[in-house]
């Protein structure tokens, strides 16, 4: 399974996560089976793309019943999730940091935000958005104690590079960058960058083009 995971393209992993979210919703609606064209419609994909993705992880449905939702959820979990689970920290507990923490808490069993960090003395050594918040200077200590390898970065633009350096020096191997400042990281660090301005500008262009 680990070899299969390492071979999957990043975009495929993204779609598998999105499939799982849709499948969870389908379970809550009482559905037991789903067809490729249903998944495709809900994700604005083609049925061929859905079937190709699921074939990559070794799953195929039947023409008469489609995919068994619980079986597919279980398989996607084995592909994406770590058996022992993974811990995450969030750095920057302003409005965005608190919103992300509140939204994500409880969403996934195998991925847990365990601590937050901020340079504001009023937030350090307190519980913020339901998790313990520490001063940024304590990152290494907490990371080593908790065995954390992933961080979500929501600090101010001017602090982004400095904080990212602190995180990498503390041993973090994955950074989800929610700031507007692009980062450059070594080859052994996994980086995902999300810029809401870019997403909105893309939407604005598409709407204008219509």
N, C-alpha and C positions, 0 to 999 in steps of 0.2 A: 504493500500500500504506500509506503514512503517513496519507493521508486516511482510509482505512478504519480504521486503528488509532485515530485520534483520535475517531471516531464511536462506537466500541464502549463500552458501559457497563462500569463497573468490575467488576460481578458476572460479566459475560460473560468478561472477561479472566481472572478467578479460575478460572472453570470450564474455560476453554481450557487453562490451566496444569495443572489436575487431569486433564483428558482426556489431555494429553501424557504425564503420569506413568503413567497406566494403559496408554497405548499403548506406551511403552517397556517396561513389564513384559510386555505381550503379545508384543512382538518377541522378548524373551528366552525366552519360552515357545514360540517357533517359529511363532506365528500370523502370517498375512499379511493377513487381512481381519477386520473386526469389524462387527457390526450396531449400530444405534442402541439397541436394547433391551438389548444387552449392556453398553454404556457406561452406560446409564441405571441398570441394576440395580447396577452397581459403585459408582455415585455417589449412589444413592437419589434419582434424578431420574425424570422421565417421558421416554419416547422422544420425545415431542413437543418437550420442552425441548432435548434433545440436537440434534434435527434443526433446530430454530430457530437455535440457536447456530451450527451449522456452515453453515447457509444465510447467516447474517450475514457470514461470511468467504468466501462464494462457493464452498462445497464441498458436493457432493451425492454420495451413493453410489448403488448399484444395488439393486433389490429382491432380486436373486438372490444377490449377493455382498457386499452391505453396503459398507463403506468400505475402501479400500486403506490399510492402516495406515501404511506408509512415506510415501505421498503426503500423508496427513493430518498426520503428524508434521512433514513438511517445510513444509507450509503454515502450521501453527500457529507454527513457528519464525520464519517470515517476518513473521508478524503481531506476535509478542511481542518477539522478539529484535532487537537493534541489529546492523547489518551488521558494524560494527567491534568489537562487544562492549562491555560496560560494566564498570567497576571499582567495587568496593564496599569500604568500610572498616567495621570494627566497633569500637565505643567501649565499653570496660568488659570487661576480660578476667578476670572472676571465673569461677565454675563454669559459669554460663549462657553467657557469651561464648565460653569455650573449647569448650563442647559444640556450640554453633551453628556455630562455625568448623570444627570437626572433621567435623560432619555434612554441611555444605554443600560443603566442598572437593571438587572434581571432579564435582559433580552436574550442572553446566551449563557448556558450552563458552563461551557468550557472556556469562556473569555470573561474575565472579571476585572473591573477597575478597583484596585485595592488601596490606592493612596493618591493624594493630590499634593501639589507643591505650588508655592507662591512666594514672592519676595516681600509681600505686605505683612508686617508684624501683627496686624490685626486679624489675619487669617491663619497664621501659623499656630500649630498646637491646638487647633480647634477642629470640630467636625463641620465640614462644608459640603452641602448637597448630599449628605448622608455618608460621607467617607472622611477618614482622618486627613487633615491638611498639614503639611510640614513646610518649614522654610526651605527654599531652594538649595541652601547650603548642605542640607541633609540628604540630598538625592542618593549619593553613593551608599551611604549607610543603609537606607531603606531598601534600595535596589538589591544589595547583597543579602540583606536579611530575608526579603520576600522572594528572591529569585526571579525578579522581573526582567523581561527582555524587550518589552514594547512600551512606547510612550506616545501620548497624544499631546501635541504642542499647540497651545492657544495663547501664547504670550504676545506682547506688543511687538510691532515690526522692528523697532530699534533693539529689542532684546533677543530677537530670534537666533542670530548667529552665535551669540555668547551662550545662550541656554542650550542650543543644539550641541555645542562643543562640550558643555558640562555633561549632557546626557551620554554622549559617545564615550567620554572619558570614564563614566560610571559603569560602562559595559553594556549599554542598551544596544540591541541589534536591529530594532525596527522602530521607525518614527513616522507617525501620521501627522503631517504638517498642515495645520489649519490657518496658519498665518498667511499674509500676502507677500511674504519674502521667500523667493525660491532658495533652496538649499543645495549645496554640493556636498556629498558624503563619500567616504571611502567605499570600495567595492564590497566590503564585508558588511555594510549597513544597508538594510532594506528601507527605502523611502517611498512614501505615498504622499502626494501633495494635493490638497483640495483648496481651490480659490473660488469663493462664491461670486466674486466679481467676474471672473472668466466665464463661469456658468451662466450668469445673468446676461453677459454680453453676447454669448452664443445664442441664447434664447431671443434676445433683442434683434440680433441679425436675422434669425430665421423668421421671426414675426414680420420684420420689415420687408424681407424678401417675398413674403406672401402678398 
